[in-house]
């Protein structure tokens, strides 16, 4: 069953939005300003509360009943803003679009445990790619609007601890990297980089589950922008125990 709703009906169909969200609706019941629904940073987020897979706790009604099947919302120009498949008023899968028809985000189930979201810039370049396990993100990638990877993170699905976490500048040069090296001891190799790509700092961290954070251990090396070793710090229990300059 397919239902077509103009944005004029969003305020009258139970969308379970807050009063602040409803306040962005134009008082003219036949028109909703697209710019009031598209956050310049986060995009079209008004449907997130309807996504039960990601802990959304709101439901949407269609003609007095919980929406079931495909539902579409459209901009004033006729372009689709949202196309989603609903079950008992909550989203199972959906796509949102910018006013010119460019996709803004898509969400889908992969299996009973995993789902994923892709979010796009208005120019069509991917902005974020997120994979979830039991509703918690375990892979998260953010991109610059030129398509360059900005942030790449992977977490252990059981413990939530990092497997790796890397950040990059818009030109592709790494800013920092973190990668697990010893799973049993939960030890990681950590590096920070100068703007020219030379290693600035490198050492080892250990994940401490009791504090849910990393502590520096062993020898950490500092380098100047030319790659020359300038200092070594020895860490014990997350604190500098000894310094050596060159």
Backbone torsions as a table, in degrees:
resi	resn	phi	psi	omega
1	UNK	NA	128.7	-178.6
2	UNK	-115.1	133.8	179.1
3	UNK	-120.7	138.9	177.7
4	UNK	-114.5	122.3	179.0
5	UNK	-122.4	131.1	170.1
6	UNK	-78.9	161.8	179.0
7	UNK	-63.0	-19.7	177.3
8	UNK	-62.6	-23.2	-177.6
9	UNK	-92.6	-5.1	-178.3
10	UNK	-60.6	-39.4	-177.8
11	UNK	-72.1	-21.5	-177.6
12	UNK	-100.7	-22.3	170.3
13	UNK	-86.1	141.1	-174.5
14	UNK	-68.5	105.0	-179.1
15	UNK	-100.9	-5.5	177.2
16	UNK	59.3	36.4	177.0
17	UNK	-88.3	162.4	174.8
18	UNK	-74.7	166.6	177.9
19	UNK	-62.9	-33.0	178.8
20	UNK	-65.2	-39.4	179.7
21	UNK	-70.5	-39.3	178.8
22	UNK	-67.1	-25.5	-176.5
23	UNK	-68.4	-18.3	179.6
24	UNK	-77.0	-12.2	179.8
25	UNK	-68.1	136.4	177.9
26	UNK	-66.1	141.1	-179.7
27	UNK	-61.0	-24.8	174.0
28	UNK	-70.4	116.2	-174.6
29	UNK	-67.2	-5.6	-178.1
30	UNK	-104.3	8.3	-174.9
31	UNK	-152.5	134.7	173.1
32	UNK	-126.6	129.0	-178.3
33	UNK	-71.3	120.6	-179.4
34	UNK	-56.9	-38.6	-176.1
35	UNK	-65.8	-20.6	179.2
36	UNK	-80.8	-13.6	-179.7
37	UNK	-105.0	-9.6	-177.0
38	UNK	-111.8	104.7	177.9
39	UNK	-68.9	133.6	-177.2
40	UNK	-63.6	-20.6	179.4
41	UNK	-102.4	-47.6	-170.9
42	UNK	-100.6	-7.4	176.9
43	UNK	78.6	-147.4	-177.3
44	UNK	-90.7	100.2	-174.5
45	UNK	-110.7	1.2	-173.1
46	UNK	-67.9	-14.7	179.6
47	UNK	-92.3	-7.5	-174.2
48	UNK	-62.5	-32.3	-179.4
49	UNK	-69.7	-11.5	179.9
50	UNK	-95.9	-0.4	-177.8
51	UNK	-93.6	96.3	-177.5
52	UNK	-65.9	-24.7	179.4
53	UNK	-67.4	-24.2	179.9
54	UNK	-113.9	35.0	173.9
55	UNK	71.5	16.4	171.5
56	UNK	-66.4	132.1	-173.7
57	UNK	-114.7	14.9	179.1
58	UNK	-103.4	158.7	177.3
59	UNK	-127.1	155.1	-179.6
60	UNK	-114.5	133.6	178.1
61	UNK	-103.1	144.8	173.8
62	UNK	-124.3	112.9	179.7
63	UNK	56.6	38.8	174.8
64	UNK	90.8	-2.7	-179.1
65	UNK	-127.5	156.1	177.6
66	UNK	-60.5	129.0	-177.1
67	UNK	-60.2	136.6	176.4
68	UNK	-138.6	129.3	-178.2
69	UNK	98.0	-162.5	-176.1
70	UNK	-81.0	135.0	177.0
71	UNK	-131.0	137.1	177.1
72	UNK	-123.4	140.9	171.0
73	UNK	-118.4	142.5	-174.8
74	UNK	-126.4	152.1	171.3
75	UNK	-76.4	169.2	179.2
76	UNK	-59.5	-30.9	-179.2
77	UNK	-79.7	2.5	178.5
78	UNK	93.7	-12.9	178.7
79	UNK	-70.1	144.4	178.4
80	UNK	-69.5	130.8	173.9
81	UNK	-95.6	-36.2	-173.7
82	UNK	-150.7	133.6	172.6
83	UNK	-134.2	113.9	-175.1
84	UNK	-136.1	151.4	174.3
85	UNK	-101.8	121.5	-174.6
86	UNK	-109.0	147.4	171.7
87	UNK	-134.2	119.5	-177.7
88	UNK	53.1	37.7	174.8
89	UNK	85.9	-1.1	179.4
90	UNK	-117.8	151.6	-176.1
91	UNK	-75.9	136.8	173.7
92	UNK	-104.4	-41.5	174.5
93	UNK	-153.3	152.8	179.9
94	UNK	-166.9	164.6	172.2
95	UNK	-134.5	139.2	172.0
96	UNK	-111.7	154.7	-176.6
97	UNK	-135.7	149.4	170.5
98	UNK	-74.5	164.6	-176.8
99	UNK	-58.6	-23.9	179.9
100	UNK	-88.8	4.5	178.1
101	UNK	95.9	-7.6	176.8
102	UNK	-68.9	135.2	-178.3
103	UNK	-65.9	137.4	179.8
104	UNK	-100.5	-39.4	175.0
105	UNK	-163.6	159.9	174.0
106	UNK	-142.7	141.6	179.4
107	UNK	-129.4	137.1	177.6
108	UNK	-151.7	155.7	173.9
109	UNK	-82.7	138.8	174.6
110	UNK	-95.8	-46.3	173.1
111	UNK	-156.1	-164.9	-176.2
112	UNK	-66.8	-19.6	-177.4
113	UNK	-109.3	-26.6	-171.3
114	UNK	-118.1	146.5	173.8
115	UNK	-146.1	170.2	-177.4
116	UNK	-150.5	154.4	179.1
117	UNK	-128.6	138.7	169.5
118	UNK	-121.8	131.1	179.7
119	UNK	-120.5	140.8	-172.9
120	UNK	-123.7	150.6	170.9
121	UNK	-73.9	161.3	176.5
122	UNK	-59.0	-23.2	178.7
123	UNK	-82.9	1.5	177.9
124	UNK	95.2	-13.5	178.0
125	UNK	-71.4	144.6	178.7
126	UNK	-67.3	138.9	-179.3
127	UNK	-104.8	-44.4	-179.9
128	UNK	-147.1	145.6	173.0
129	UNK	-131.6	121.6	-173.9
130	UNK	-130.9	130.6	172.9
131	UNK	-110.7	138.5	-178.0
132	UNK	-118.5	148.1	172.6
133	UNK	-127.9	118.6	-174.8
134	UNK	53.9	35.7	176.3
135	UNK	86.8	-5.4	179.8
136	UNK	-106.3	134.5	178.9
137	UNK	-67.4	134.5	174.8
138	UNK	-124.8	-14.4	170.0
139	UNK	-131.4	127.8	-177.7
140	UNK	-139.9	121.5	177.9
141	UNK	-126.6	128.2	174.0
142	UNK	-113.7	146.2	-176.7
143	UNK	-127.4	152.2	168.8
144	UNK	-74.8	163.9	-178.1
145	UNK	-72.9	-1.8	173.2
146	UNK	-94.5	4.5	178.9
147	UNK	93.0	-7.3	-179.8
148	UNK	-75.4	133.5	177.1
149	UNK	-61.6	130.0	-179.9
150	UNK	-105.0	-39.3	-174.4
151	UNK	-146.6	135.1	-177.2
152	UNK	-138.9	114.0	-174.4
153	UNK	-131.1	138.9	172.4
154	UNK	-133.8	132.1	179.4
155	UNK	-114.5	152.4	172.6
156	UNK	-67.6	126.1	-174.8
157	UNK	-65.1	-26.5	-178.5
158	UNK	-88.3	-45.5	-173.1
159	UNK	-97.8	-21.2	-176.1
160	UNK	79.9	2.1	178.6
161	UNK	-78.3	156.5	179.6
162	UNK	-65.2	141.1	163.7
163	UNK	-98.0	-42.1	172.7
164	UNK	-161.5	157.4	178.3
165	UNK	-154.7	113.4	-175.6
166	UNK	-126.4	142.8	175.3
167	UNK	-125.6	148.7	-175.0
168	UNK	-135.8	150.9	173.0
169	UNK	-77.6	168.7	-176.9
170	UNK	-64.4	-20.0	178.2
171	UNK	-92.3	4.9	177.1
172	UNK	93.7	-10.1	178.8
173	UNK	-70.6	132.3	-179.6
174	UNK	-65.8	146.0	174.4
175	UNK	-100.4	-45.9	177.3
176	UNK	-155.7	152.9	176.8
177	UNK	-136.6	147.0	177.1
178	UNK	-143.1	122.1	-175.4
179	UNK	-141.8	133.7	-179.2
180	UNK	-70.1	137.3	-179.3
181	UNK	-118.7	-29.3	179.8
182	UNK	-135.1	101.5	-175.3
183	UNK	-66.7	-35.4	-178.0
184	UNK	-67.0	-43.0	-179.3
185	UNK	-92.8	-2.9	-179.5
186	UNK	54.3	51.2	179.2
187	UNK	-107.0	142.4	-173.3
188	UNK	-128.2	149.0	170.3
189	UNK	-93.2	128.3	-177.9
190	UNK	-122.7	135.5	176.7
191	UNK	-137.2	144.8	169.6
192	UNK	-123.4	151.3	-170.3
193	UNK	-126.7	149.3	170.4
194	UNK	-74.1	168.4	-177.3
195	UNK	-65.6	-18.7	178.4
196	UNK	-90.9	2.6	178.6
197	UNK	94.8	-9.1	176.5
198	UNK	-70.3	144.6	177.1
199	UNK	-63.4	130.6	179.1
200	UNK	-98.9	-38.3	-176.1
201	UNK	-153.6	138.1	176.8
202	UNK	-147.5	146.7	179.2
203	UNK	-178.3	-163.0	-174.5
204	UNK	-124.0	140.4	173.4
205	UNK	-121.4	158.5	175.3
206	UNK	-126.5	130.8	179.4
207	UNK	-79.7	125.1	180.0
208	UNK	-105.7	109.0	-173.8
209	UNK	-64.5	-29.9	-177.4
210	UNK	-66.5	-29.1	178.9
211	UNK	-110.2	-2.8	179.1
212	UNK	53.1	47.2	-178.8
213	UNK	-155.4	170.1	-179.6
214	UNK	-98.7	145.5	173.1
215	UNK	-124.7	140.4	176.3
216	UNK	-72.1	139.1	178.3
217	UNK	-137.4	155.0	175.3
218	UNK	70.5	-154.5	-174.6
219	UNK	-91.1	130.2	174.8
220	UNK	-113.9	132.6	-174.7
221	UNK	-110.9	136.1	177.4
222	UNK	-108.0	139.6	179.2
223	UNK	-130.0	150.3	173.7
224	UNK	-83.7	-179.7	-173.3
225	UNK	-67.1	-14.7	177.4
226	UNK	-93.6	0.7	178.7
227	UNK	89.3	10.8	-178.8
228	UNK	-88.7	130.5	178.2
229	UNK	-64.6	126.5	-177.6
230	UNK	-116.6	-22.4	-175.5
231	UNK	-162.4	149.2	172.6
232	UNK	-128.2	130.3	175.9
233	UNK	-114.1	135.3	176.2
234	UNK	-105.2	122.1	-176.7
235	UNK	-104.1	139.3	173.0
236	UNK	-132.0	123.3	-179.8
237	UNK	54.4	38.3	175.2
238	UNK	81.5	3.1	-179.1
239	UNK	-122.1	149.8	179.0
240	UNK	-69.7	120.6	180.0
241	UNK	-96.9	-30.7	-178.8
242	UNK	-154.6	142.6	176.7
243	UNK	-119.3	144.0	176.7
244	UNK	-138.8	120.1	-179.5
245	UNK	-103.4	152.2	-178.7
246	UNK	-119.0	NA	NA
